[in-house]
Amino acid sequence: MTGAGAYALLALPFFAAVAVVAVVAGVVAARRARAGGRSARTGRRIALVTGLVAGVALLVMTIVFDNVIVTLRIVAYDPALISGAKIGAIPVEDLAYAIAAIVLLPSLWVLFDRPTRPSQEEEPPR
């Protein structure tokens, strides 16, 4: 793989996989909400705000620490293989995996979460 944007092209298969998992998680979450007959607006808002705060924190930390390691020349990018857009010393392609993680991790949480049954919530422990 050569030419401008080669690093961005490397991220495309990962973004495709993340998109598929996110769509499946959205379908699963919608089915669970309908099956439960509940409107979990408050829970969704809390999850959305929490995800946004965590996502922004991850992006900020990625930008800061990647700039440090690129500036110290621990990591170097071939100028011929990046798109040219930079945030400080790092190419924007460097944020691809952090963005994928921001979408993928909550999606996996939805998929691996066990839905609770209403009868389990109402019964007192024995």
N, C-alpha and C positions, 0 to 999 in steps of 0.2 A: 504494500500500500504506500504510494508516494503521492506527493502533491499537497497543496494547501487543504487543510481540513481533514487530514488523515486521522488525527487523534479524535476528531468529532465522529468520523465514520466508525471508529472502533467502539464508540459508545452506543451506536444505533441498535445493535442486537440486544443489548441490556435494556434499553428503553422500550423496545418492543415486548420483551418478556415482562417487564414491569407493568406495561399498559395492559397486557392480557390478565395478569394477576389482579390488577386494580379493578378491571371490569368485572371479573368473576366475583371479587369481594363485594362490589357494589350490588350485584344481583343477589348474592347470598344475604347481605344485610337487609335488602328490601324484602326478600321472602321471609326472613325471620321476623321483621317488624309486622308484616301482614299476618303471618301465622299467629303471632302473639296478640293480635288485635289491640295493639297499644300504639300510642303516638309518643315516641321517646324524644321529643324535641329538645328538652333540657339536656338529656344525655348526649344527643348529637352536637349541641352547641358546645358543651364542655369538651367533648372529644375534638371538635374542630378547632377551638381556641387553643387547647393543649397541643394539638398537632402543629398549628401555626407557630406557636411560641417555640416549640422544640425545633421545628424546621428552620426558623430564622436563626436560632442559636447555633445549630449545626452549620448553616451557611456562613455565619460570621466567623465561627472558629475555623472552618475550612479555609476561608479567605485569609485570615490572619496567619495561621500556621503554615499554609502553603506558600504565602509570600515570604515568610521567614526562611523556609528551606530552599526556596528558589534563589532568594537574595544571597544566602550563604553558599550558594552553588553546591548544595548537597544533591539537588535534583536539577536537571537542565532539560529544556525542551528544544528540539530542533526547529528553528524559525521557519524552515521550509514546510514543516508538517502541521503547523497551527493555522487557525483561521486568521489570526492577526489581532483580533479583539482581546484586550487584556484588562484585568482588574489589578492594578499595581504591577507586580512582576509576573503574575500568573496568567496563562491563557484561560479564557472562559471555559474551554473544554474541560479544564481541571475540576470544575464544579459538577460535571455530569453525574458522577457516582454519588455525590452527596444529594443531589436532586432526586436521583433514582431511589436512594435510601429513604428519603422523606415520603415518597409515595409508597414504596414497597413495604416498609415495616408496619404501618397501620393496616395495610391491606392483609398482610399475613396475620396480624392480630385478629382481624375479623374472621378470617378463614379458620384459624385454629381455636377460636373461642368456642366453648361449649355453651349452647343456649340453655338457660335454666327453664324448667317447666313451672308453670304457675302453681301446681300442686306441691312442688318441692319448697316453694317460698312460703306457703301458708301453713304447712305442717310444723308443729313445734318439735324440737329435737327430743329424742327419747333417752 
